[in-house]
Amino acid sequence: MDDIRYADRIVSADEVKIAARKAQVYYGTNHALRDVDVDILGKTVTAFIGPSGCGKSTFLRCLNRMNDTIPGCRVEGKITLDGQDIYDARVDPVQLRAKVGMVFQKPNPFPKSIYDNVAYGPRIHGLARSKAEIDEIVESALRRAALWNEAKDRLSSPGTGLSGGQQQRLCIARAIATSPEVLLMDEPCSALDPIATAQIEELIDELRAQFSVVIVTHSMQQAARVSQRTAFFHLGRLVEYGETGQIFTNPRDPRTESYISGRIG
């Protein structure tokens, strides 16, 4: 892959973690997403913003093949992770989702203990050979999700017994326990109160030292706070993509400017 020239900078090929070229999504005959070209960088938080129904969550689900689970959904074009086409027939979607973890809008801990929620992925992917190794992975994931101190004395308690913000951090711990390279977050704070939201945002900033983080958010303020790069979607198209400060202060497309100023959306 050659270097890519964006309006705000030149991106070298080795910085790119995920690349999409002419990505299309169809739900039956509905052409939901059109011609998306984007390069998502390593160790960076990328925010997808845009009005409801604009295609941002649809595109996010393309990045770990979650759209495979939707009847009648078809993805065309090319999406690569470290240069490998993730829609190649030889790619196992289950293994892909271990590399590209996902956190959903509503906290959805399994009806299991806190420990078993985090241990689930490493067990099914064979990432540990002993109970001691699983213990280590669980503790490490809970620490990285800033939940260890609150959970260490109640690991056998149900994950569903935690507060909303704690449940979302548990879901983040569950997602990172398989040591993914990319973490996708689909409006991870929309069901949380302001204090829990602030904790998750702080955590996202810490996680980018280890992962590429892609977050869909309906909150432009959140995108401005947590991301380094922002993609604006509108009516099923990627309108503009660039450095977050530039997108919010000096957008190049009038549609972006209209959305950010509140005239559309």
Residue pairs with C-beta under 8 A, 6 or more apart in sequence:
1 13
1 16
1 19
1 83
2 13
3 10
3 11
3 12
3 13
4 10
4 11
4 13
4 16
4 39
5 11
6 241
6 242
7 242
7 246
7 252
8 242
8 243
8 246
9 243
11 39
11 41
15 39
15 41
15 42
16 39
16 40
16 41
16 42
17 40
17 41
17 42
17 81
17 82
17 181
17 182
17 212
18 39
18 40
18 63
18 79
18 80
18 81
18 182
18 212
18 214
19 38
19 39
19 40
19 78
19 79
19 80
19 83
20 36
20 37
20 38
20 39
20 59
20 62
20 77
20 78
20 79
20 80
21 37
21 77
21 78
21 79
22 35
22 36
22 37
22 76
22 77
22 78
23 33
23 35
23 36
23 37
23 59
23 62
23 75
23 76
23 77
23 78
23 79
24 31
24 33
24 34
24 35
24 36
24 75
24 76
24 77
25 31
25 32
25 33
25 55
25 58
25 59
25 62
25 67
25 73
25 74
25 75
25 76
26 32
26 73
26 74
26 76
27 70
27 72
27 73
28 72
31 236
32 55
32 58
32 236
33 55
33 58
33 59
33 62
33 236
33 237
34 236
34 237
35 77
35 237
35 238
36 55
36 59
36 77
36 237
36 238
37 238
38 231
38 238
38 241
40 46
40 63
40 182
40 212
40 214
40 229
41 212
41 229
42 212
43 208
43 209
43 210
43 211
43 212
44 208
44 212
44 213
44 228
44 229
45 204
45 205
45 208
45 213
45 214
45 215
45 226
45 227
45 228
45 229
46 212
46 213
46 214
46 215
46 227
46 228
46 229
46 230
46 231
47 214
47 215
47 216
47 217
47 222
47 223
47 226
47 227
47 229
47 230
47 231
47 244
48 56
48 57
48 59
48 60
48 214
48 215
48 216
48 217
48 230
48 231
48 233
49 56
49 217
49 218
49 220
49 223
49 230
49 231
49 232
49 233
49 259
50 56
50 232
50 233
50 234
50 239
50 259
50 265
51 234
51 259
51 264
51 265
52 218
54 233
54 234
54 235
54 236
55 233
55 235
55 236
55 237
56 216
56 231
56 233
57 186
57 187
57 216
58 67
59 233
59 238
60 184
60 186
60 214
60 216
61 67
61 70
61 186
62 75
62 79
63 79
63 86
63 100
63 182
63 184
63 214
64 86
64 93
64 96
64 97
64 100
64 101
64 102
64 182
64 184
65 75
65 86
65 87
65 93
65 96
65 97
66 97
66 102
67 73
67 75
68 93
75 87
78 85
78 87
79 85
79 86
79 87
80 86
81 96
81 99
81 100
81 181
81 182
82 181
84 91
85 91
86 96
86 100
95 125
98 121
98 125
98 178
98 180
99 178
99 180
99 181
99 182
100 180
100 181
100 182
100 183
100 184
101 175
101 176
101 178
101 180
101 182
101 183
101 184
102 175
102 183
102 184
102 185
102 186
103 168
103 171
103 172
103 175
103 183
103 184
103 185
103 186
103 188
104 171
104 186
104 188
105 186
105 187
105 188
105 190
105 191
106 191
107 164
107 167
107 168
107 170
107 171
107 191
108 171
109 117
109 158
109 159
109 160
109 162
109 167
109 170
109 171
109 174
110 116
110 117
110 120
110 159
110 174
111 158
111 159
111 160
112 120
112 158
112 159
113 155
113 156
113 157
113 158
113 159
114 142
114 151
114 154
114 155
114 156
114 157
114 158
114 159
114 162
114 170
115 138
115 155
115 156
117 159
117 170
117 173
117 174
118 137
118 138
118 141
118 142
118 170
118 173
118 174
118 177
119 134
119 137
119 138
119 177
120 174
120 177
121 127
121 174
121 175
121 177
121 178
122 128
122 134
122 137
122 177
122 178
123 134
125 178
127 133
127 137
127 178
127 179
128 134
128 136
128 137
137 177
138 155
138 177
139 148
139 152
141 173
141 174
141 176
141 177
142 148
142 151
142 152
142 170
142 173
144 173
144 176
144 206
144 207
144 210
145 169
145 170
145 172
145 173
145 176
145 203
146 169
146 199
146 202
146 203
146 206
147 166
147 169
147 170
147 173
150 166
151 162
151 166
151 170
159 167
159 170
160 167
162 170
163 196
164 191
164 192
164 193
164 196
165 192
165 193
165 195
165 196
165 197
165 199
165 200
166 196
168 188
168 189
168 191
168 192
168 196
168 200
169 199
169 200
169 203
172 183
172 188
172 200
172 203
172 207
175 183
176 183
176 207
176 210
176 211
180 211
181 211
181 212
182 211
182 212
182 213
182 214
183 207
183 211
183 212
183 213
183 214
184 214
184 215
185 204
185 213
185 214
185 215
185 216
186 216
187 216
187 217
187 218
188 200
188 215
189 196
189 197
189 200
189 201
189 217
189 219
189 222
190 218
192 200
197 222
201 222
201 225
201 226
204 213
204 215
204 226
205 226
207 213
208 228
215 222
215 223
215 226
215 227
217 223
220 248
220 260
223 230
223 244
223 248
224 244
224 248
227 244
228 243
228 244
229 241
229 242
229 243
229 244
230 241
230 242
230 243
230 244
230 247
230 248
231 238
231 240
231 241
232 238
232 239
232 240
232 241
232 247
232 251
232 253
232 255
232 256
232 259
233 239
234 255
234 259
234 264
239 253
239 255
239 256
240 247
240 251
240 252
240 253
240 255
240 256
241 247
242 252
247 256
247 260
248 260
251 257
251 260
255 264
258 264
259 265
